[in-house]
Amino acid sequence: MDIVPRYQFERMVAEAIDDLPAELHPVLDNVVIQVHDRNLDEPDLLGLYEGTPHTERIGDELPDVVSIYRHALCDACDDIDHLADEVYVTVIHEVAHAAGIDDDRLHELGWA
C-alpha cells in the first residue's frame, strides 16, 4: 500500500497505545515511543525496543525507547485496516519487551 501521511500514522500509534492491555500501562511511565520512517540498518524492521526491561532495572537507567517504523509497516500491509492492526501488534510487541516479556511469552499471550 502507499505510505500513509505521518499525522495519520502517528494517530494509529496513539490509538494503539491507548488500547494496550492494562498490565502494560505501568511500563509506559518510562518508555518513549517514537515514529521513524525506517530503520537504516534493517529497512524491513517494523519496530524496535531499546533499553533495560523493567524486570531488570535497578533504578538509574534512562527511559526505554520504542521505535515504530512507518514505511516498513506500510510496505507490509495491503490496506489501511491491515495497517492499523499491524501497528497495534507492533506497539504491543515492543512495549511488552520493555515490560520484560520475551517472544515466546508474547506468542503464548497472543501479542506477537
Secondary structure, DSSP 8 states (H G I E B T S, - for coil): -----HHHHHHHHHHHHHTS-GGGGGGGGGEEEEEES--SS-TT--EEEES--GGG--S----EEEEEEHHHHHHH-SSHHHHHHHHHHHHHHHHHHHTT--HHHHHHHT--
